[in-house]
Amino acid sequence: MITHQDSIHILIADDDEDDRAFFNEAINELKMNSKLTLFKDGKDLMEYLKLPNIKLPHILFLDLNMPFKNGFECLKEIRANNRYKDISIAIYSTSSSEKDIEDTFIEGANIYIKKPNDFTELKKIIKDVVNMNWQFHTSGLNIETFFFSV
């Protein structure tokens, strides 16, 4: 469980440079005790996670539509490896397709977030997700609570 004195390690994998910049700016404005690491695709993300001496993140924001290795492939690979069992995965996508939501739920994502167009909304989403009681959220996880909306 994340406590307030811990630095929260957040990863985001998103091929859209503007979305990564937008996310980084939101994190900076929130002035959270956090470390943000950004990846431009799923291949770079998975190479990073496989490094032996890294501190694993608390939360991973994962875009679905990326080149080289998409978010769905990353999700399956992460959930297949017990080393990553404590990483909370927030799917962070422009898609609101029921199939994408259902498939990522089945494969073990913790929450599904449709990317907001509004900066204030993005900050609220990040703050809510980071402050979420993940232990409670994942114990009662069902498809109705999986799709996050502000």
N, C-alpha and C positions, 0 to 999 in steps of 0.2 A: 504494500500500500504506500502511496506517495504521501509524505508528510510535508508540511510547509517549509521546514528547514532544508529539505532535500532540493537539490537543483533538478528540475524536471528535464530529462533528455528526450527531445522530440525529433523525429525524422519526418521529412516529407519527400515523397517521390512523385514528381510531376514533370512531364515533358514541356509544359507551357512556361516559358521564362517569365512572362508577366504574372502568372498565378503564383510562381515561387516568390517573386519579388513582393507581391501583394501580401502573401502569407508572412514573409519575413518582416515586412513593415508592421503588420498587425501585431506580431509577437513583440517587436521592439516597443510599440506604443503601449502594450499592456504592462510592460515593465515587470514581467514575471521573472522569478528566479529560474531561468531555463537556459538550456543549450539547444540550439536548433542546427540540425545538419540537413542540407538540401541535396537531392539527387535529381538528375535530369531524365533518368529512365530506370526501368526495373533491373537491367543488367548491372548498372553501377551500384544500385541498392543492395542487390544480393551479393556482389563481390565484397562490399563493405561488411555486411552482416557475417560473412564467412571468415573475416579476419580473426585470428585467435585471441588477441589481447584487447579487444574493444570492450567498452562498457555498453551493454545492450540498452536500447532505448526503453523508456516507459511507454511511449505512445508513437505509433507510426501512422501518419496520414498518407494513404495510398490511392493514387489516381488509377483508374482502370485502363484508360486508353493511352498507352505509351509504346514507343518503338522498342525493338530488340527483345524485351520481355515485358508483357503487359501486367497490370496490377493483379488480375485474376491468377496468372501463372505464379507471380510472387507470393500471393496469399496461400496458394496450395503448397508451395515449397516451404514457406515459413511454418505453416501449421503441421507439416509432415515431420518437422525436426523438433524434438523435445527441448533442445537448447533454447528455443524461442518461445516456449509456452507462456511466459509471463509478459510478453509484449502485447499491449492492447492495440488492436488494429482498427483504425477508422477509415473506411472506404470514403474517399473524397473525390467525387466525380460530378461531371455535368449531366450524366445519365440519370434519369429517374425511371428507367425501364424496370418493370416488375420482375422480369427475368434476371437482370443484373442484381437487383436487391435480393431476390430469393437465392440465387446461386452463391453470392458472397456470404449470405447468412449460413447456408448449408456448409460452405467450406471453412467457416470458423471466424469470420470477421466479427468484431464486437459491436460495431455501429456503422451505419451508412448515412453519409452526409452529402446532400446535393450542394455543389459549390454555389455560394451566394454571389450575386452581382454587386452587392452593396458592401462597402468597407466596414461600416458600423456593424452590420450583420455578421461579417466574417469575424470581427473581434469578439462579438458575443458568443459565436459558435466555439471559437478556440478556448475562450475563458470557461465556458460551460463544460466542454469536453475535458479540459485539463483538470478542472475541479470536480469532475464526476467521481462518485464512489464506485470505482470499477468492480470492486469485489461484490457489492450489492447488485450492480447493473448486470454483471455476467452470470450471477447465480440464478436470476429470474429471467434470463434472456428468452424472448420469444419474438416472432416476426413483427408483432405490433409495436414493440418497444425498440426494435432494431433501427427503424428509419427515424433519424433525428430531424426534428424541425424546430425552428425558432418561432 
